[in-house]
Amino acid sequence: MNTKIAFAAGREVSAQAACATLMARYGNVPEAEADVIVALGGDGFMLHTLHRTQDLPAPVYGMNRGTVGFLMNEYSEDDLSERLKLAEEEVINPLSMLATRSDGSEHRALALNEVSLLRAGPQAAKLRISVDGKVRLPELVCDGALVATPAGSTAYNYSAHGPILPIGADVLALTAMAAYRPRRWRGALLPKTAMVRFDVLEAEKRPVMADADSRSVRDVIAVEIKSEPTIAHRILFDPGHGLEERLISEQFV
């Protein structure tokens, strides 16, 4: 029985051209009828596809046609049906973000990589950090802070000198960007079940924005972040090239 494939492509010329070639060769069905969704682009498009199709039963298999491809497999036009049959599945739970703005409005979003808070003005952000309702850091003066999943630990988190987390680890990384006080505080490892809350201190003087996988909310005064176990994103990788192997390899480059 042939695998029913739905193709999706990013805006890049190379992704669009690859999509046309692959559809002509392997056919194309609506995403709701597909056995597998094949995403063509970079990591940003892969994240967009996973969010967009999270209510569909089909897993997503990415092929790199962008500039970054940590979540993607190597691009090839040959033997795609066989590659999909042999592919190994990783299941990722996203983070949920509840951001409260200064006008009292609430905004929810999901993030596979990280939820970050970033200063939105010339002065450093001033944040209070609570974990499961207990204040753990009364005041962090910094450029920003983030909570990352294991899958996202090699992205923004790693650039901010946060730890790389094994994909099967039931932990989250809490990482600071350019911490001024406490000096050089880099964060903490937290259980996956933890609820992290950031309260923005002196919000008018030191405005802060929140970002969940590039979906931003400005002028936030509080942000709550937790893992969302009821949502499971299914991602397919070629054998021997899954997230666990990539996370280990990244540490020995």
N, C-alpha and C positions, 0 to 999 in steps of 0.2 A: 504493500500500500504506500503510495507516494505521500510524502510529507507536504501538508498544505502550508504554504509560506505567505506571509504578508510582509512586504518590504516597506521600509520608511527611510527617508533620507534627509540629511541636513541641507542647508542652503548652499554649501560649497559646490563649485562646479564639478569637482571630482566625485563627490557623493551623488549628485544628481545623475552624472554620466554612468556611474557604477549601478545605480538603481535601475536605469533604463536597460542596461545590458543584462542584468540579472533577472529582471522581470521577463524579458524576451526569452531567456533561456530556461527559467524554472517556473514561469507562471506567477500569478499574484492573486490572492484572495483577500476579501475584507478582513480586517484585524479580528473582528468578532468570530470569524469562522476559521481562523488560522490555528494550526498546531504549534507554530513557532512564528514569532515576529523577529525579523532581521532588521536591525538598525544600522544605517551606514552614516558614519560621521566621526566625531570625536567624543570625548567623555561628556562634554556639555550636552550634546544631542542625545547621548545615551541616558543621562539623567532625566532629560525632558521626556524621552520616550517611556522610561520606567514610571514616571509620575503620571503621564497621560494614560497609560494602559494598565494601571494598577488594579482596576476592577475586572480585567479580562483574564481568562484562565491560561492563556498562552504564555510561556516563558519568552524572554528576549535574548537574542544572540546578536552581539554587536560585531561589526567589522570596521576596522579603522580606516576612515577616509578624512580624518581631521588632523590637527596638530598634536593632540594628546590622546593617548589610547590605553590608559591603565585598565579601563573596564572593557576594552575591546579585544577582539581576536584579530589575527593577521588577515589582511584582505587577500582573497583569491577568488577567481570566478569558477574554478574547477572543483568538482566533487562536493558541492555544497550540501546536497542531500545526505551524503555519507557522513560528512562532518557533523551535521546536525544530529544524526542518529548516535554518533559516538560521543557527543558533547556531554560534559559533566555539569551538574547543576549546583549553584550556590544560592542560598536563601538569605536575604538581608532584610532586617527590620529597620524601618526608618526612624528618625527622630520626629517628634511632634513639637511644634513651637506655638506658644500662646503669647502674643506680644500685645501689651497694653500701651496705647499712645497717650500723650499728654491731654488730648481732648476726651479721654475716657473710652474711646473705641477699642475694640479687641480684634486682633487679626490672627488667624490660624494658618499654619503651613506645615508641610512635611519636608524632611531633608534626608537624603541618603548619605551624604558626606558629612556635613556639619551645619550647626546653627552658630552664627557669629554675631557679636556685638562690636561695633566699630564707632570710634569717635566721629562726629559729623561736623566739627568746628575746629578752630585753631587750638583749643585747649584740650589737654588729655581728658579722657573719660574717667569718671569716678564711680566705681561699682561696689555694691555690697553683694556678697555671694552666700546663698543659703543652700543646704543640701538636706532634702527630706524635712524641711521646716526648721532646721537648726542653722543659725548663722555661723558660718565657718570662717569667713573673712569679712570683717566689718567694713574695710575700705581697701579697694584695689585701684590705684591710679595707674592708668595704662593707655595705650592706643586702642586696645580692644581685648576681647576674650572670646573663646569659642568652646563648644562641646562637639566632639567628633566621634563618629562610629568607627569600628575597626576598618570598614571598607573605605572610609574617608580619611583614615589616619595618615595616608601618604600624600594627601592633597594640601589644603591650606594649613592644616595642623602641623604637618611636617615642615613646611616653610617657616612656621613660627617656632620651630625647635621643639615641637611636641613629640611624644613617643609613637613609634609604629606599633600597632596592636595586631596580634594574630587574629585571623578572620573568625576563628571559633571562640575567641575570648568573650566572656560575658562582662565586659568592662567598657567604659567610655573614657575618653581623654578630655580633661578640662585644662585648657592651655591659654596662657596670657600672651598678648602681643606687646612687646616693648614695655614691660612692667617697670614703672618708676618707683612705686612704693606699694608693697614691700619690694625692695630693690632686687631685680632679676628673678622675681617669683615666676616660675614656669608652669605651675599648675598642679594637677593631681589626677590620679587614676580613681575612678568611681565605679561601683557596681552598675550593671546595666539597668537595674531596677530603680536607680536613684532619680529623684526629681530635683533638678537644679533650677534655682531661681536667681536671676540677676535683678537687683533694684538699682536704678540709676540715681545717683546722688547729685544734687545741684544741676538738675536736668536742664533748666533754662540757660544757665551759664555754660554748661558742658553738654551740648546735645549729642545724642547717641542714636544710631540706626541699628536695626537688627536685620539679619540676612539668613534665609534658609535656602540653600542651593540656588543662590542668585536671585531669589525673590525677596525684595527689600521692603522694610517698613521703617519710616522715618519718625523721629521725635518720640522714641519709646521711653517709658518710665519704668517698665517692668517686663521681664521676659521669663517665662517658665518653659523648661525643656525636659522631655523625658523620652525614653524609647517607646515605640508603639508596637507591641507584640501582636496586635490583631491584624496588622498589615504585613504581608510577606512578599517581597519582590524576588522573582525567580530569574536568575541570570545564568546563561549557558556559556561555558568555556571549552576550548579544545583540551583534550586530555593532556595533563602535565603543565598546563598554562593557566590554571585557575588562580583565584585571588590569593589563596594561601601560599602558593609557590611564588607569586609576584611580591607579596608582602615580605617573605623571607629574603628573596633575591635583592630587593631594594636596599636591605640593610648591609649588603656586602658589595655594593657598587663602589 
